[in-house]
Amino acid sequence: MIPIRDDAPRPGIPVFVPLLILTNVLVYLWTFEMDEELRRRFFLHYGLIPVRFFHGLHSHGGFLSLWDESLRPLVGSMFLHAGPMHLLGNMLFLWVYGDNVELRLGRIRFFFFYLLCGLAAAGFHLAFEASSEIPVVGASGAIAGVLGAYLLLFPKAHVLMLVPVFFFITFIELPAWLLLLSWFAFQLPPVQGLLGFLEVHGVAYWAHVGGFAIGCLLLPLFLLGKKPRRKT
């Protein structure tokens, strides 16, 4: 099922959601133009590799080593995508759910909320996959935080879903709370293990789980000082 649009109110025009989407698309197009070897080295350089991250933390190479191996990949990996479907899926979720969250939090607050969720999601991945040598890239951890915030802000909203059935396409409207809780449940590694999806390497399920949880936890903090609105 593919989300198309939601019915939550939009009291304004989002700014950072389109800018984030544009940035991710431009970075992807830039890396797409690289030859295979250069692209591989670029992803190794900017992707988040847990083993390298912890090496940077404990290295005696000074700030330069800390920056190259630990700090830069934390942020850089959030704007890299492994392929067109990876990019399209993430940006579609950000577009459908992110605009409402941005307009509810305020534009500047949303930007920092997004970054913090992405960093926290990376932290979860590092904690559970400390020995991994596989580069992790993508905005899904930050977007998971946005989904967690959306669940709390707009639990009664509905989302129009595109459902391909063999050679036919149909549309159904489902409650946002059902979709988002189901999405979260399917990200849990024990569930992924039962489904056999853990055999697909390189998917940071703990980052999705951590981003979603942190998004829920951070939301009240980012709502401080904001005028309450009726939930929909």
C-alpha positions in Angstrom: 0.0 0.0 0.0 1.3 3.4 -1.0 0.2 6.6 0.9 -1.1 9.3 -1.5 -2.5 12.0 0.7 -4.1 12.6 4.1 -7.1 14.7 5.3 -5.5 16.5 8.2 -5.8 20.3 8.0 -3.0 22.4 6.6 -3.2 25.9 8.0 -0.4 27.3 5.9 2.3 26.3 3.4 5.2 24.1 4.6 8.8 25.3 3.9 11.2 22.7 5.2 9.5 19.6 4.0 9.8 20.7 0.3 13.4 21.9 1.0 14.3 18.6 2.6 12.8 16.7 -0.3 14.6 18.8 -2.8 17.9 18.4 -1.0 17.6 14.6 -0.9 16.7 14.5 -4.6 19.6 16.7 -5.6 22.0 14.7 -3.6 20.7 11.5 -5.1 21.0 12.9 -8.6 24.6 14.0 -7.9 25.6 10.6 -6.6 23.8 8.9 -9.5 26.0 10.7 -12.0 29.2 9.3 -10.3 30.9 6.2 -11.7 30.5 3.0 -9.7 33.8 3.2 -7.9 33.5 6.8 -7.0 30.0 6.3 -5.7 31.1 3.3 -3.6 33.8 5.3 -2.0 31.5 8.3 -1.5 29.0 6.1 0.4 31.7 4.5 2.5 32.9 8.0 3.3 29.5 9.5 4.2 27.5 6.4 5.2 27.1 5.6 8.9 29.3 2.5 9.6 29.0 1.5 13.3 32.5 0.0 13.5 34.1 3.1 12.0 31.9 5.4 14.2 33.2 3.9 17.4 36.7 3.8 16.1 36.5 7.5 15.6 35.3 8.0 19.1 38.2 6.1 20.6 40.8 7.3 18.1 43.7 9.4 19.2 43.8 11.2 15.8 42.1 14.3 17.3 39.1 16.2 16.1 39.8 15.5 12.4 39.5 11.7 12.9 36.4 12.2 15.1 34.8 14.4 12.4 35.7 12.1 9.5 34.7 8.8 11.1 32.0 9.7 13.6 30.4 13.1 13.3 30.1 13.8 9.5 28.5 10.4 8.7 25.8 11.0 11.4 24.4 13.9 9.4 25.7 13.0 5.9 24.0 9.6 5.9 20.6 11.2 6.4 20.8 12.7 2.9 22.0 9.7 0.9 19.8 7.0 -0.7 20.9 3.7 -2.1 18.5 3.7 -5.1 15.4 5.4 -6.7 12.8 3.3 -4.8 14.6 4.0 -1.5 14.5 7.7 -2.2 10.9 7.7 -3.6 9.5 5.8 -0.6 11.2 8.0 2.0 10.2 11.2 0.2 6.6 10.1 -0.3 6.2 9.4 3.4 7.9 12.8 4.3 5.5 14.6 1.9 2.3 13.0 3.0 3.0 13.2 6.8 5.6 15.8 7.2 3.7 19.0 6.1 1.1 18.7 8.8 3.8 18.1 11.5 5.8 21.1 10.2 2.8 23.4 10.3 1.8 22.3 13.8 5.3 22.6 15.3 6.4 25.7 13.3 8.9 25.7 10.6 12.1 26.2 12.6 11.1 23.8 15.4 10.2 21.2 12.8 13.7 21.5 11.2 15.5 20.8 14.5 12.9 18.1 15.4 13.7 16.3 12.1 17.4 16.5 12.7 17.2 15.3 16.3 15.0 12.4 15.3 17.5 11.5 12.6 20.4 11.6 15.1 18.5 9.6 17.7 17.6 7.0 15.1 21.3 6.7 14.2 22.1 6.3 17.9 19.6 3.4 18.2 21.2 1.7 15.2 24.7 2.2 16.6 23.6 0.8 20.0 22.1 -2.4 18.5 24.5 -2.9 15.6 27.8 -1.8 17.0 29.9 -4.4 15.2 28.3 -3.8 11.8 30.6 -2.8 8.9 27.7 -2.1 6.5 27.1 1.6 5.6 23.7 2.8 6.6 22.2 5.6 4.5 18.7 7.2 4.2 16.3 9.7 5.8 14.0 7.0 7.2 15.2 7.4 10.8 14.3 11.1 10.8 11.1 10.4 8.9 10.1 7.8 11.4 10.3 10.5 14.1 7.9 12.6 11.9 5.5 9.6 11.8 5.6 9.2 15.5 4.7 12.9 15.9 2.0 12.6 13.3 0.4 9.7 15.2 0.1 11.8 18.4 -1.0 15.0 16.7 -3.5 13.6 14.1 -4.7 10.2 15.4 -8.1 10.7 13.8 -6.9 11.7 10.4 -7.4 9.4 7.4 -4.9 8.5 4.7 -5.7 7.7 1.1 -3.8 4.6 0.1 -3.1 3.2 -3.4 -3.4 -0.6 -3.4 -2.1 -2.5 -6.4 -4.0 -5.8 -6.8 -2.4 -7.9 -9.6 -3.1 -5.8 -12.7 -5.6 -3.5 -11.1 -5.2 -0.4 -8.9 -7.7 0.6 -6.2 -7.8 3.3 -3.5 -8.8 2.8 0.1 -8.9 5.3 3.0 -7.6 4.1 6.3 -7.2 5.7 9.8 -3.8 7.2 10.3 -3.4 5.6 13.7 -3.9 2.1 12.2 -1.4 2.7 9.4 1.3 4.2 11.6 1.0 1.6 14.4 1.1 -1.2 11.9 4.1 0.4 10.2 5.9 0.6 13.6 5.1 -3.0 14.5 6.5 -4.2 11.2 9.8 -2.4 11.9 10.4 -4.3 15.1 13.3 -6.7 14.5 11.5 -9.7 16.2 8.6 -9.2 13.7 11.0 -8.8 10.8 12.7 -12.0 11.9 9.4 -13.9 11.9 8.7 -12.6 8.4 12.1 -13.5 7.2 13.0 -9.9 6.2 16.1 -9.7 8.4 17.9 -11.6 5.7 17.8 -8.4 3.7 21.0 -6.8 4.9 21.5 -3.1 5.2 18.0 -2.1 6.4 18.3 -0.3 9.7 15.2 -1.5 11.5 16.4 -0.3 14.9 16.9 3.2 13.4 13.2 3.1 12.3 12.1 1.9 15.8 14.2 4.4 17.6 13.3 7.4 15.4 9.6 6.7 15.8 9.9 6.3 19.6 12.0 9.5 19.9 9.6 11.4 17.8 6.8 10.5 20.2 8.9 11.4 23.2 10.3 14.7 21.8 6.9 16.0 20.6 5.7 17.4 23.9 9.0 19.3 24.3 8.7 20.9 20.9 5.1 21.8 21.6 6.0 23.9 24.6 4.8 27.4 24.1 2.6 26.5 21.2 -1.1 27.2 21.3 -3.0 23.9 21.6 -5.3 22.9 18.7 -8.1 20.5 18.5 -6.8 17.1 17.4 -8.2 15.6 14.2 
